[in-house]
Amino acid sequence: MNRIVILLFLISLVTLEACKDNEGDCTKVVPSTSLADIDQTRLANDIIAIDAYLLANGITAQTETNGVRYVITQQGDGTTPCLENRVQVKYSGRLLKTGTVFDSNNTGATFKLNGLILGWQMVLPLVKAGSKVTLYIPSGYGYGEEGAGGGTIPSNANLIFDIELTGIR
């Protein structure tokens, strides 16, 4: 009888732990504390530049209140990621102003979503696995005043990313 009680207790613990993992935090929105240092004047000017680019190129993008614009070019049928997830992606990043490609990966890479630039964190939780999406990211949600890549991405550069969300872990 004691073995049955112990076995049931262990099964209950394992079940509770599994439920805890499945019900764990799933953050879909970037915390406001991460956005507190964004220069609002720069953001407003970046949004004007991005909107002008979209208009000049005949692109109709979905608009998030945070200023990121995006176009889903292929709708997937998977789930949407949480900020805590690792995302598997193929991508190409280029500068809005010149079109210069500064990074790409066509074979696939895996990243923790909450470790990526804010623009990705803001939009990818809205995108189902299997989708392809183009992001138009204001500089403050990208690499900001610092730039990146040893000058490859200049200070305050607005960015375009073509992303294929191939999986979620």
N, C-alpha and C positions, 0 to 999 in steps of 0.2 A: 504493500500500500504506500509506503514512504517513497519507493522508487517512482510510482505513478504520480504522486504529488510533486516530486522533484522534477520529473520529466515535463509535467504540465506547466510548472513554474518556468522552466527553461524555455519551453515553446512560447510561453506568453512573453518572456523577455525578448526573445528573438523577433517575435511578431511586432511588439511595441517598437523595437529598434528599427525594424524595416519600415514601419509606418512613419516613424520620426524622420527617416531619411527621405521618404516620399513626400512628406508634408513640410519638409524643411523650408527655410526661407527661399522665396523665389521673387527676387526684386526685378521689376520690369521698368522702373523709372529711376533715372540718375538722381541721387540725393541732392537736395538744394544746397547742401554744404559744399558739394563739388563744383557748384556753379557760382558761388559767392564772389569769387575773385575775377570773374569775367568782366572786362571793360565794356560797359553797356553802350558807350558811344561808338567804340570800334565795332561792336556787334551790329549795331544799327547800320553803320556804313558797309560792313561786309554783306549784310542781307540785301542792301540796295544793289551792290555789285553783283551778287549771285542772281538776284531777280532780273537784272539787266541782261546778264549772260543767258539766262533761260529764255527770256523774251526774244533776244536777238537770234537765238538758235531754234526757236519754235518748239521749245520743250515745255510741256505741262507737267509740273511736279506737284506732289503732295506736300503740304506745308505743315510743319509742326510749329507750335507756338514758341518753341525755343529758338527758332530760326533755321533749323536744318531743313533742307528740301530734299526730297527723294522721289525716285521713280522705280516702281517694281516692274521690271521688264519681262520677268517670267515668274509666275506664281507657283510656289512649291506646295506640297500637300503634307508636310511634316509639322512638327510642333514649333513653337516659338521659344527662343532661348531666354533664360534668366541671366541677369548680370553675373551670377555666381558660376554659370556654366562655362565650359570650354567649347569654343566654336571652331568648326572645321571650315575653312574658307579657301577659295581661290580669289585673287584680287589683283587689281591694278590701281595705283594711285598716281594722279597727275595734278599739276598746278592749274587752277582755274584760269589764271591770267595768260599763261603761255601754252598750256597743253602739254608741257614737258612731263614725261613719265619719270617719277622719282623712285618708284618701287613697284614690283609685281611678283606674283607667285602663281603660276598656272598649273603647278603640280599638286598644290594643296598644303596648307599649313594649319596648325592648331594653336589657338590662343585662348587665354582666360579672358572673357569678354570685359570684365571690370578692370582689366589691366590695359585695355586699349584706349585710344583717344576718345574723348567724350562724344564726338559725332557718331562713332560706331555704337557706343553704349546707348545713345538716345534712339537710334533707329532699329538696330538688329533685333531688339525684343519685340518689334512689331512685324517682323519678317519670318515666315515659315521656312523651315529647312527645305531645301530643294529650290528655293527662290534665287533669282538674280535681281540685284537692285543697284541703282546708281545713287550715290549720296553726294550732295553739294553742301560742303561743310564750311561754315564761317571759321576764320582763323583761330578764334578763342576756343573753339571746340576741337581744334586740330593741334597744331604745335605752337600756337600763339606767338608771343614776342621772341621766344627763344629760337624758333625755327628748329631744324633737325638735319641730320644726315651730313654734318660738316658743311653746311651751306647749300646742300641740294634742295632743301626746303627752306626758303628765305623766311625771315621774320614776317609775321602777320600775313601769311599766305593762305588764301582760300583754296580749298582742296576739292577734287572730284575723285571718288572711289567707285570703281565698278567691282561689285562683290558678288560671288556665288556662294551662298551659305549651303555647303554640302552636307553638314552634319552638326549634331549637338551632343556633347558628352556631359 
